[in-house]
Amino acid sequence: MGEGRRAASGRLGPAGEGRNRNHAGVGIWALLAEGGKAEGGSPPVLLGGGWRREATCPLLPSPAMDLQGKTALVTGGAKRVGKAIVLGLAQAGCDLVLHYNTSADEAEATASEARAMGAQVVLVKADLGADAARVVAGAAELAPVEILVNSAAGFPSDTIFDIGPDTFDRTIAVNLRAPILLTAAFARALPDDREGAVVNLTDWRTQRPYGDHFSYTVAKGGIDTFTVAAAEALAPRIRVNAVALGAILPPSGKGSAYLKELAKEIPVERVGGTDPVVDAVLFVLRNDFITGEILRVDGGAHLR
């Protein structure tokens, strides 16, 4: 994996390329790595697979998170957006723990694609609503996990008038409780000499709620709050961010006509597809000066 992994489109450069985009800081770190010192400071130390500044050099820039060789756990990684994230991380040099529940065939196919890129992949089957702990246990084969992407979600149709306790409890369990418990387990398992990152997938419509997906919207609103609270609680060693999705893919059963109508409501006049989501996830992972942020990937839909 020394040369990194490249997508068929050629969009990604050699693994670790993003790590060198440290503005003027690259020269500083190169100098210090050779034994030099900044005025009033001390040289950097190698910690957890990447250079990190010591506390006595608080003003020096920190390098981006190098994804090469990291192990990432992605929930709901068998298909749709989760699959795209799995493959994007594989292209970036990560090994994968791919969680799925009922989509066994799709999970195997996605794992095969990731392995073809050079990634090690472990499949973990679990019902997040009932047994999120199984996912953490299943990740042990590729431990330590340094990246967690909470992608799995349910999208039931309900309103405040017809919602029942079973539907509500199930939606909260999968969309909110599981990401919280997985993040807590991830933080406990992360070795003391490693740094970690969590990316939660949320929905821009938490700001302008759906009328017919009430429990889903409430759960995703909880993810927004959880992202900010966890970023504060887990700093400085673990960063927590979220990516808020807009019209990325059509719902199951909807075709091109649906997408054409939907695009009229978006300032960029098109749906996103999965590439912008993958780019956003990789961006917040690599930029280690971002935590507690919710990055909208919605084509400007929030403007209207």
C-alpha positions in Angstrom: 0.0 0.0 0.0 3.0 2.3 -0.1 1.9 3.9 -3.4 -1.6 4.6 -2.1 -4.8 3.7 -3.9 -6.3 5.4 -6.9 -9.9 5.5 -8.0 -10.8 4.6 -11.6 -11.6 8.3 -12.2 -8.1 9.3 -11.1 -9.6 11.9 -8.7 -7.5 10.8 -5.8 -3.7 11.2 -5.7 -1.2 9.1 -3.8 -2.2 8.2 -0.3 -1.1 10.9 2.2 -1.2 13.6 -0.4 -3.6 15.7 1.6 -1.3 15.4 4.6 1.3 17.6 2.8 -1.1 20.4 2.2 -0.2 22.3 5.3 0.4 25.7 3.7 3.5 27.3 5.1 3.7 24.7 7.9 5.2 22.1 5.6 8.6 23.9 5.6 8.5 24.3 9.3 7.8 20.7 10.0 10.5 19.6 7.5 13.0 21.8 9.3 12.0 20.5 12.8 12.0 16.9 11.6 15.6 17.3 10.8 16.4 18.4 14.3 15.7 22.2 14.2 13.6 24.0 16.7 11.2 26.9 16.5 12.1 29.8 18.7 11.0 29.1 22.3 9.7 25.6 21.4 10.7 22.0 21.1 10.8 19.5 18.1 7.7 17.5 17.2 7.2 13.9 18.3 5.9 11.0 16.3 2.7 9.9 17.9 0.0 7.5 16.7 1.4 7.2 13.2 1.7 10.9 12.5 3.7 14.0 13.6 2.1 16.0 16.4 3.4 19.1 18.0 4.3 19.0 21.7 2.5 21.2 24.2 5.5 23.6 24.3 4.9 24.5 20.6 1.2 25.5 20.6 1.5 27.9 17.7 2.9 25.4 15.2 0.5 24.0 12.6 -0.6 20.4 12.9 -0.5 18.1 9.8 -3.7 16.7 8.3 -4.9 13.3 9.4 -3.1 10.7 7.2 -5.7 8.1 6.3 -3.2 5.6 4.8 -3.2 2.5 6.9 -6.0 3.6 9.3 -8.9 1.3 10.1 -12.4 2.8 9.6 -15.7 1.4 10.8 -18.6 2.4 8.6 -22.2 1.5 9.7 -24.7 0.8 6.9 -21.8 0.4 4.5 -23.3 -2.1 2.1 -25.1 0.1 -0.3 -26.1 3.6 -1.4 -24.3 6.4 0.5 -22.6 4.0 2.9 -21.1 2.0 0.1 -19.7 5.1 -1.5 -18.1 6.1 1.7 -16.6 2.7 2.2 -15.1 2.8 -1.3 -13.9 6.3 -0.9 -12.0 5.4 2.3 -10.6 2.3 0.6 -9.3 4.5 -2.2 -7.7 6.8 0.4 -5.8 3.9 1.9 -8.0 2.8 4.8 -8.8 -0.7 5.9 -12.5 -1.2 6.6 -14.9 -2.7 9.1 -18.1 -2.8 7.1 -21.3 -3.1 9.1 -24.6 -4.3 7.5 -27.8 -5.7 8.8 -30.0 -7.4 6.1 -28.0 -6.5 2.9 -25.6 -9.5 3.0 -25.2 -9.8 -0.8 -24.6 -6.0 -1.2 -22.1 -6.1 1.7 -20.1 -8.9 0.1 -20.1 -7.1 -3.2 -18.9 -3.8 -1.7 -16.3 -5.6 0.3 -15.0 -7.2 -2.9 -14.7 -3.8 -4.5 -12.8 -2.4 -1.5 -10.4 -5.4 -1.4 -9.7 -4.9 -5.1 -8.3 -1.5 -4.1 -6.0 -3.1 -1.6 -8.0 -2.7 1.5 -8.5 -5.3 4.2 -12.2 -5.6 5.0 -14.1 -7.3 7.8 -17.8 -7.7 7.5 -20.0 -7.4 10.7 -23.7 -8.2 10.7 -25.7 -6.6 13.4 -29.1 -5.0 14.1 -28.0 -1.6 15.4 -31.4 -1.1 17.0 -31.0 -4.1 19.2 -27.3 -4.9 19.5 -24.9 -2.1 18.6 -22.2 -3.6 20.8 -21.8 -6.5 18.3 -20.4 -4.0 15.8 -17.7 -3.0 18.2 -16.8 -6.6 19.1 -16.7 -7.5 15.4 -14.2 -4.7 14.7 -11.6 -6.3 17.0 -10.0 -8.2 14.0 -8.7 -5.0 12.5 -8.3 -3.0 15.7 -7.6 -0.4 16.6 -10.3 1.5 14.8 -9.3 5.1 14.4 -12.2 6.3 12.3 -15.9 5.9 12.9 -18.5 6.8 10.3 -22.1 6.6 11.6 -23.9 6.2 8.3 -26.7 3.7 9.0 -30.2 5.1 9.2 -33.9 4.3 8.9 -36.3 6.6 7.0 -39.8 5.7 8.1 -42.9 7.7 7.0 -44.8 9.1 9.9 -46.3 12.3 11.3 -46.8 13.6 14.8 -50.4 12.6 14.6 -50.0 8.9 13.6 -46.6 8.0 15.1 -46.7 5.0 17.4 -44.3 4.1 20.2 -42.8 1.1 18.4 -42.0 3.1 15.3 -40.6 6.0 17.3 -38.5 3.7 19.5 -37.1 1.8 16.6 -36.1 5.0 14.7 -34.5 6.5 17.7 -32.6 3.3 18.4 -31.1 3.1 14.9 -30.7 6.7 14.1 -29.6 8.2 17.4 -29.0 5.7 20.2 -26.7 3.5 18.1 -24.4 6.3 16.9 -24.1 7.6 20.5 -23.3 4.1 21.9 -20.9 3.3 19.1 -19.1 6.6 19.6 -18.7 5.9 23.3 -17.4 2.4 22.7 -15.0 3.8 20.0 -13.7 6.4 22.4 -13.1 3.8 25.2 -11.3 1.4 22.8 -9.0 4.0 21.2 -5.5 3.4 22.5 -4.0 6.3 24.5 -1.3 6.9 21.8 -3.8 7.3 18.9 -6.0 10.1 17.7 -9.4 9.4 16.3 -12.2 11.0 14.3 -16.0 10.5 14.1 -18.2 11.5 11.2 -22.0 11.4 11.7 -24.4 11.6 8.7 -27.3 13.9 9.4 -29.9 15.7 7.2 -30.1 19.4 6.4 -33.9 19.1 6.9 -33.4 19.2 10.7 -33.5 23.0 10.1 -36.7 22.8 8.0 -38.3 19.6 9.1 -40.1 17.1 6.9 -43.8 16.9 7.5 -44.0 13.2 6.8 -40.9 11.8 8.4 -41.4 13.0 11.9 -39.5 10.4 13.9 -36.5 10.5 11.5 -36.2 14.3 11.7 -36.3 14.2 15.5 -33.6 11.6 15.6 -31.4 13.5 13.1 -31.9 16.6 15.2 -30.5 14.7 18.1 -27.5 13.7 16.0 -26.8 17.4 15.3 -26.8 18.1 19.1 -24.8 15.0 19.8 -22.2 16.0 17.3 -21.5 19.3 19.1 -21.7 17.8 22.6 -19.4 14.8 21.7 -16.9 17.1 20.0 -16.5 19.0 23.3 -16.5 15.9 25.5 -13.9 14.0 23.4 -11.5 16.8 22.6 -8.7 17.1 22.0 -7.9 13.5 21.0 -11.0 12.6 19.1 -12.7 15.0 16.6 -16.4 14.7 15.9 -18.1 16.3 12.9 -21.2 15.7 10.8 -22.2 15.9 7.2 -25.7 17.0 6.6 -27.1 15.6 3.4 -29.6 17.1 0.9 -30.9 15.5 -2.3 -28.2 12.9 -2.9 -29.9 9.8 -4.2 -33.6 9.2 -5.0 -35.6 7.2 -2.4 -36.1 3.5 -3.1 -38.7 3.1 -5.9 -38.3 6.6 -7.3 -36.9 7.2 -10.8 -35.6 9.9 -13.0 -38.9 11.8 -13.1 -38.7 12.3 -9.4 -35.2 13.5 -9.6 -36.0 16.0 -12.3 -38.8 17.5 -10.2 -36.6 17.5 -7.1 -33.8 19.3 -8.9 -36.1 22.3 -9.6 -36.2 23.0 -5.9 -32.4 23.2 -5.4 -30.3 26.3 -6.3 -27.8 24.2 -8.2 -30.7 22.6 -10.1 -29.4 19.0 -9.8 -29.2 16.3 -7.2 -25.8 15.6 -5.7 -25.0 11.9 -6.2 -22.6 10.3 -3.8 -19.3 11.9 -4.8 -19.9 15.2 -2.9 -20.7 13.2 0.2 -17.5 11.2 0.0 -15.5 14.3 -0.6 -17.0 16.0 2.4 -16.4 13.0 4.7 -12.7 12.8 3.6 -12.4 16.6 4.0 -13.5 16.6 7.7 -11.4 13.5 8.4 -8.2 15.0 6.9 -8.5 18.5 8.3 -7.6 18.0 12.0 -8.5 21.6 12.9 -12.2 21.0 12.4 -14.4 19.6 15.2 -18.0 20.1 16.2 -18.9 21.2 12.7 -22.0 20.2 10.7 -21.1 20.5 7.0 -24.1 20.9 4.7 -23.9 19.0 1.3 -27.3 20.0 -0.1 -26.7 22.0 -3.3 -27.9 25.2 -1.5 -31.3 23.8 -0.6 -31.1 25.4 2.8 -31.2 28.8 1.1 -34.8 28.4 0.0 
